[in-house]
Amino acid sequence: MKIRPSIRLYFVIVMLITGVGSIGVMTVTAINYLFSGMDIAMTGFMRSQALEVPLGDNEQPVQIDQMTIAAHWHDLPQVIQDHLNQEELIPNQLIKNIDGIPVLSPPDFGYFAMKVETADKVRYVALSLAELDGGRDAFHRDVPPFLYIILTGLVAIVFFAIVLVLVQRNISTPVERLKDWAKGLDKDQLTQPTPNFHYSELNSLAELVRSSLSSVQESLEREQRFLGYASHELRTPIAVTRTNAELLRKMIVKGLSAEKQLAVLDRIERAGFTMTDLTETLLWLNRKEGKSLPSEILKLGHLTQQIESELHYLLQGKCVEVTVRVDDTELDLPSGLCRIVLGNLIRNAFQHTQHGEVEITQSGRCISIINRNTEGHSDQDDLGFGIGLELTQRLIHQYGWSYTTIPNEHGMRVEVSFE
C-alpha cells in the first residue's frame, strides 16, 4: 500500500532531524572544547610548576603529590615511563594516556607528561592520576563533566521535541478547521463571512477558497438560468417551426399554390432567425463583460403585431378580447432583445386573463400592455411573476430601458419605454 505524503509528518520529521542534529553537533563541540580546555589548563599548570619549583640537590627529582618534576626522563616514575613513550615528547607539548574516552564514566587511570624547555634548562614533568588515595578511586570521586554535557543535550532534545509537538498542534488545529470548513461549504455558507482561522495565511487561503467557489457557484447559476431561459423562450419558435413544417408537408401533398407554401416557409425561416436572436440575447445576458448586442432598424409596431399573432394560441378556449394599436415608428434596436421582452409581456397577459380583455398599445418608443379579468377575482400572485417576467426584468435592467408595472383592480398594467 502506498503511503500518502503528509505535511504534518514531514514537518515533524524534518524539524526533529534538524533539532537533534543541531543539538548533537553542539554537544560534540562542547565536549571537544572541554577536552581542549582541560589540555590547555593541564599544559599551563605543568609548565608553571616545572619552571617555578626548584629541583633537589644534584638535580634530584621533586615529588608534589602525584606530580613529579625531574631533569631527565629516566628520573620520572616507572609507571610514567611504562605508559608513555619518550619519543613522542615534543618540547612544551603535553602527551597523555587515558583509559578510554571519559564521557560516560571516569577512566581507570590517566598519565600525563611534558618536556619543558627554556633558554637555560630542560625539565620533565609528569602527573599520574591512577595512584591517588589508593589507586583507581582517583577518577571516581565525582561524575565526569562530560556526562553533564550529554545529559544537557538530551534534555534539550526532549524539550525541543515537546515544543515541536505543541507548535505542530497549534498549527495543525486551525488547518484541520480550515479543511472541515472547506469540505462543508455549500451554497448558503458561501454567502456567510469567512471564519477566523487565527493565522493570516490561513485566512487568506480561506478567502481564496470562498471566492473561488463563489465564482464557480455564480457560473453554475448563470448556466442554470441560461438553460431555464432558453427552454422557456425557445418553446414558441420551436412550436411555430414544427407546426408550420407539418402544415407545409400537407400543402405539398395536396399540391397547393407555391405562394401559400412560400408564406409558410417564410414563417419557418422567421422562427429560425428568432431562435438565433434569442440565443445570442441570452448569451449576452449571461456574459460578465459588457459586449453590446447587434441592432437593426425595425418597426416596433410590426414586431408587436407579429408576436401577438404567434402567441394568440394561448387564448384558445378563453373569452378574451384583444385590442392592438400601433404606429409606424422605426427604431434602431436589438431585435432579439425586443422580441424576448415583448413576447414575455404579451404571453404573461394572455396566460393570466381568463375572461376579459387585453389592450396592447404602441406609441413611438413606448408600449403599454393592460389585462383585465372581467369575471372572477385574480390574486396578485397570479398576475404573472414567473421565469418569463424575471428574464424580462433582467434584460430591461441590463440594457437600461424603463420598465413599470401598475396593478389594477383585476389585472396589471405594464409599460416599457425603449429609450
C-alpha positions in Angstrom: 0.0 0.0 0.0 1.4 3.4 -1.0 1.8 5.8 1.9 0.3 9.2 1.2 2.6 12.1 1.9 1.7 14.2 5.0 2.8 17.8 5.5 2.4 17.3 9.3 4.6 14.2 9.3 7.1 15.8 7.0 7.3 18.9 9.2 7.7 16.9 12.4 10.4 14.6 10.9 12.4 17.4 9.3 12.3 19.6 12.5 13.2 16.6 14.7 16.2 15.7 12.5 17.2 19.4 12.4 16.9 19.8 16.1 18.6 16.6 17.1 21.4 17.2 14.6 21.9 20.7 15.8 21.9 19.8 19.5 24.2 16.8 18.7 26.7 18.9 16.9 26.7 21.5 19.7 27.1 18.7 22.3 30.1 17.2 20.5 31.5 20.6 20.1 31.1 21.4 23.8 32.8 18.1 24.7 35.6 18.8 22.3 36.1 22.3 23.7 36.1 20.8 27.2 38.8 18.3 26.4 40.8 21.1 24.7 40.3 23.4 27.7 41.5 20.7 30.1 44.5 20.0 28.0 45.4 23.7 27.8 44.8 24.1 31.6 46.9 21.0 32.3 49.7 22.2 30.0 49.8 25.6 31.6 49.8 24.1 35.1 52.6 21.6 34.5 54.7 24.2 32.7 54.4 26.7 35.5 55.3 24.0 38.1 58.3 22.9 36.1 59.6 26.4 35.8 58.8 27.6 39.4 59.6 24.5 41.5 63.3 24.0 42.1 64.9 20.6 41.9 66.7 18.9 44.8 70.4 18.7 45.4 72.3 17.4 42.4 69.1 17.9 40.4 67.2 15.2 42.2 63.5 14.9 41.1 60.9 16.6 43.2 57.6 14.9 44.1 54.5 17.0 44.7 51.5 14.7 45.4 51.1 12.8 42.1 53.3 15.2 40.1 57.0 14.6 39.5 59.4 17.2 38.3 62.8 15.9 37.0 65.8 17.0 34.9 65.9 13.7 33.0 63.3 11.3 31.6 64.7 8.3 33.4 64.2 10.2 36.7 60.4 10.1 36.2 58.3 7.4 38.0 58.5 4.0 36.3 54.7 3.9 35.7 55.0 7.1 33.6 57.8 5.5 31.6 55.8 2.3 31.1 52.7 4.1 29.8 54.2 7.0 27.8 56.7 7.0 25.0 59.6 9.4 25.4 60.0 9.6 21.6 56.5 11.2 21.4 57.6 14.1 23.5 57.6 17.5 21.8 59.0 20.4 23.7 56.3 22.3 25.6 53.5 20.0 24.4 51.5 17.6 26.6 51.3 13.9 25.9 48.8 11.7 27.7 47.5 8.2 28.1 43.9 7.9 29.4 41.9 4.7 29.7 39.2 5.1 27.0 37.2 8.3 26.5 36.0 9.8 29.8 32.5 10.7 28.6 30.0 8.4 30.3 32.2 7.1 33.2 35.5 8.1 34.8 38.6 6.3 33.4 40.6 3.8 35.5 43.9 5.7 35.0 45.4 8.7 33.4 49.1 9.6 32.8 50.4 12.9 31.6 53.9 14.1 30.8 55.5 17.1 29.3 59.0 18.3 28.3 59.5 21.9 29.2 62.4 23.7 27.5 63.7 27.2 28.2 66.8 29.0 27.1 68.9 27.7 30.0 67.3 24.5 31.2 65.2 21.4 30.4 62.6 20.0 32.8 60.4 16.9 32.6 57.1 17.0 34.5 54.7 14.1 34.9 51.4 13.5 36.5 49.8 10.2 37.5 46.1 10.0 38.3 46.0 6.3 39.0 47.6 6.2 42.4 45.6 8.9 44.3 44.0 7.6 47.5 44.9 4.1 46.7 44.7 3.6 43.0 41.6 3.7 40.8 39.4 5.8 43.1 41.2 8.9 41.9 38.8 9.3 39.0 35.7 8.0 40.7 35.2 10.8 43.2 32.9 12.9 41.0 30.7 12.5 38.0 32.6 13.5 34.8 31.6 16.9 33.4 31.2 15.2 30.1 28.2 13.4 31.4 26.6 16.7 32.4 27.1 17.9 28.8 25.4 14.8 27.3 22.6 14.9 29.8 22.1 18.6 29.0 22.0 17.8 25.3 19.4 15.0 25.9 17.3 17.3 28.0 17.5 19.9 25.2 16.4 17.3 22.6 13.4 16.3 24.8 12.5 20.0 25.4 12.8 20.7 21.6 10.6 17.7 20.8 7.9 18.8 23.3 7.9 22.4 21.9 7.8 21.0 18.4 4.7 18.9 19.2 3.0 21.9 20.8 3.8 24.1 17.9 2.7 21.5 15.4 -0.6 21.0 17.3 -1.1 24.8 17.5 -0.7 25.0 13.7 -2.5 21.8 12.7 -5.6 22.6 14.7 -6.6 25.7 12.6 -5.6 23.8 9.4 -8.0 21.0 10.4 -10.7 23.6 11.0 -10.0 25.1 7.6 -10.2 21.6 6.0 -13.5 20.8 7.7 -14.9 24.3 6.8 -13.9 23.9 3.1 -15.3 20.4 3.0 -18.7 21.5 4.3 -19.1 24.6 2.1 -22.4 24.9 0.4 -24.4 27.5 -1.4 -25.7 29.1 1.9 -22.3 29.1 3.6 -20.7 30.9 0.6 -22.8 33.9 1.4 -21.6 34.0 5.1 -18.4 35.7 6.3 -15.2 33.7 6.3 -14.4 32.3 9.8 -11.2 33.4 11.6 -8.6 30.7 11.4 -6.1 32.5 13.7 -3.3 32.9 11.1 -3.4 35.5 8.4 -2.1 33.0 5.8 -4.9 30.6 6.6 -7.5 33.4 6.5 -6.2 34.4 3.1 -6.4 30.8 1.8 -9.9 30.5 3.2 -11.0 33.7 1.5 -9.4 32.5 -1.8 -11.3 29.2 -1.4 -14.6 31.0 -0.7 -14.2 33.5 -3.6 -13.2 30.7 -6.0 -16.2 28.5 -5.0 -18.4 31.6 -5.2 -17.3 32.3 -8.7 -17.9 28.6 -9.6 -21.4 28.8 -8.0 -22.2 32.0 -9.9 -21.1 30.4 -13.1 -23.3 27.4 -12.3 -26.2 29.6 -11.5 -25.7 31.6 -14.7 -25.7 28.3 -16.7 -28.8 27.1 -14.9 -30.6 30.4 -15.6 -29.5 30.3 -19.2 -30.9 26.8 -19.6 -34.1 27.8 -17.9 -34.4 31.0 -20.0 -33.5 29.1 -23.2 -36.1 26.3 -22.6 -38.7 29.0 -21.8 -38.0 31.3 -24.7 -37.4 28.8 -27.4 -40.7 27.0 -26.9 -42.6 29.4 -29.1 -40.3 29.4 -32.2 -39.8 25.7 -31.9 -43.6 25.2 -31.8 -44.0 27.6 -34.8 -41.4 25.7 -36.7 -42.9 22.3 -36.1 -46.5 23.4 -36.7 -45.6 25.2 -40.0 -43.4 22.3 -41.1 -46.3 19.9 -40.7 -48.5 22.4 -42.5 -46.0 22.8 -45.3 -45.9 19.0 -45.8 -49.6 18.8 -46.0 -49.7 21.7 -48.5 -47.1 20.0 -50.7 -49.0 16.7 -50.6 -52.2 18.5 -51.6 -50.4 20.5 -54.3 -51.4 23.9 -53.1 -50.1 27.0 -54.7 -46.4 27.9 -54.4 -47.4 31.3 -53.0 -49.1 29.7 -49.9 -46.2 27.3 -49.5 -43.7 30.2 -49.5 -45.7 32.0 -46.9 -45.4 29.0 -44.6 -41.7 28.7 -45.4 -41.2 32.4 -44.5 -42.7 31.7 -41.1 -40.4 28.7 -40.6 -37.4 30.9 -41.6 -38.5 33.7 -39.3 -38.8 31.2 -36.4 -35.3 30.1 -37.2 -34.0 33.7 -37.1 -35.9 34.2 -33.9 -34.2 31.3 -32.3 -30.8 32.7 -33.4 -31.6 36.1 -32.0 -32.9 34.6 -28.7 -29.8 32.5 -28.2 -27.5 35.5 -28.9 -29.5 37.6 -26.4 -29.4 35.0 -23.7 -25.7 34.5 -24.1 -25.3 38.3 -23.9 -27.3 38.4 -20.7 -25.0 35.7 -19.1 -21.8 37.4 -20.1 -20.0 39.4 -17.5 -18.2 41.7 -19.9 -20.3 44.5 -21.4 -20.4 43.3 -25.0 -23.1 45.1 -27.0 -25.9 43.4 -28.9 -26.2 44.0 -32.7 -29.1 46.3 -33.5 -31.1 46.9 -36.7 -33.8 49.3 -37.9 -37.2 47.7 -37.1 -40.8 48.8 -36.8 -41.7 48.3 -33.2 -45.4 48.2 -34.1 -45.0 45.5 -36.7 -42.9 43.4 -34.4 -45.6 43.7 -31.7 -48.3 42.6 -34.1 -46.2 39.6 -35.2 -45.6 38.4 -31.6 -49.2 38.9 -30.7 -50.2 36.7 -33.7 -47.7 34.0 -32.8 -49.0 33.9 -29.2 -52.7 34.1 -30.0 -53.0 30.3 -29.5 -52.8 30.9 -25.7 -56.3 32.4 -25.9 -57.9 29.3 -27.3 -60.9 28.3 -25.2 -61.0 31.7 -23.4 -63.3 34.6 -23.8 -60.7 37.4 -24.2 -60.9 40.4 -26.4 -57.5 41.7 -27.7 -57.0 45.2 -28.9 -53.8 46.2 -30.6 -52.9 49.8 -31.5 -49.5 50.5 -33.1 -47.9 53.1 -35.3 -45.1 53.0 -38.0 -42.3 54.3 -35.8 -38.9 52.8 -36.9 -36.2 52.4 -34.2 -32.6 51.2 -34.1 -32.9 48.3 -31.5 -31.7 44.8 -30.9 -34.5 42.7 -32.4 -33.8 39.6 -30.3 -33.9 41.5 -27.1 -37.1 43.3 -28.1 -38.7 40.0 -29.1 -37.9 38.4 -25.7 -39.3 41.4 -23.8 -42.5 41.9 -25.8 -43.0 38.1 -26.1 -42.9 37.6 -22.3 -45.1 40.6 -21.5 -47.8 39.6 -24.1 -47.6 35.9 -23.1 -48.0 36.9 -19.4 -51.0 39.0 -20.2 -52.6 36.2 -22.3 -51.9 33.5 -19.8 -53.3 35.4 -16.8 -56.5 36.6 -18.5 -59.3 34.0 -18.4 -62.3 36.2 -19.2 -61.9 39.8 -20.1 -59.7 42.0 -22.3 -56.1 42.7 -23.2 -55.0 46.1 -24.6 -51.7 46.4 -26.4 -50.7 50.0 -27.3 -47.5 51.1 -29.0 -46.7 54.8 -29.5 -43.2 55.8 -30.5 -40.7 54.2 -28.2 -43.4 53.3 -25.6 -45.5 50.2 -25.3 -48.2 49.5 -22.7 -50.0 46.2 -22.1 -53.1 46.0 -19.9 -55.0 42.9 -19.0 -58.3 42.8 -17.1 -60.3 39.9 -15.9 -64.0 40.9 -16.0 -65.2 37.8 -14.3 -63.9 36.4 -11.1 -61.1 37.8 -8.9 -57.4 37.4 -9.7 -54.9 37.1 -6.9 -51.9 39.3 -7.1 -49.8 36.1 -7.0 -51.5 35.0 -10.3 -50.7 38.1 -12.3 -47.6 36.6 -13.8 -44.3 36.5 -11.8 -42.5 33.5 -13.4 -39.3 32.9 -15.2 -40.5 35.0 -18.2 -41.0 38.2 -16.2 -37.8 37.5 -14.3 -35.9 37.3 -17.5 -37.7 40.4 -18.9 -36.8 42.5 -15.8 -33.1 41.4 -16.0 -32.9 42.2 -19.7 -34.5 45.6 -19.3 -32.4 46.5 -16.3 -29.1 45.4 -18.1 -29.9 47.2 -21.3 -31.1 50.4 -19.4 -34.6 50.6 -20.6 -37.5 51.9 -18.5 -40.0 49.3 -17.0 -43.1 50.0 -14.9 -45.8 47.7 -13.5 -49.0 49.0 -12.1 -51.6 46.6 -10.6 -55.2 47.4 -11.4 -58.5 46.0 -9.9 -58.4 42.7 -11.8 -55.2 42.7 -13.7 -52.0 44.5 -14.4 -50.7 47.4 -16.5 -47.1 47.2 -17.8 -45.3 49.9 -19.5 -41.9 49.7 -21.3 -40.0 52.6 -22.8 -37.3 51.6 -25.3 -35.1 54.7 -24.6 
